[in-house]
Amino acid sequence: MFHEDRELITKLKGTNARFTSLFDKHNDLDEKIAEMQKGNVYNDAEVDALKREKLRLKDEIYAFLAEYKKENDL
């Protein structure tokens, strides 16, 4: 995710609590979904809901990065 912004993400994770929270929640959901699917014991509706939440967080992270770049002329 956001490979082209790796340096900026590292910087923000170390300096911005809101960004860190979003990023960590996204990663936690990714791990939870993978574990559920790996065990083959899951409810499709539950996994779909988690995937939608993960996508919402990804969109919010993207918007955060775009706004940060705009405000800092990056």
C-alpha positions, 0 to 999 in steps of 0.5 A, spaced: 500 500 500 502 506 498 509 504 496 511 511 493 509 514 499 513 509 504 518 515 506 512 520 508 508 514 511 514 513 516 515 520 517 508 521 519 508 514 523 513 517 528 510 524 528 502 524 527 498 520 532 492 521 528 496 518 522 499 512 526 492 510 529 489 510 522 495 506 519 495 501 525 488 500 524 488 498 517 494 493 518 490 490 524 484 489 520 489 486 514 492 481 519 485 479 522 482 478 515 488 474 513 488 470 519 480 468 519 481 466 511 487 462 513 483 458 518 477 457 513 472 458 519 469 465 518 463 468 516 463 471 509 459 477 511 463 478 517 469 478 512 466 483 507 464 488 513 472 488 515 474 488 508 469 494 507 472 498 513 479 496 511 478 500 504 475 506 508 481 506 512 485 506 506 481 511 503 482 516 509 489 514 509 490 516 502 486 523 503 491 524 509 497 523 505 494 527 499 492 533 504 499 533 507 503 533 500 498 539 498 499 543 505 507 542 504 508 543 497 510 535 496 
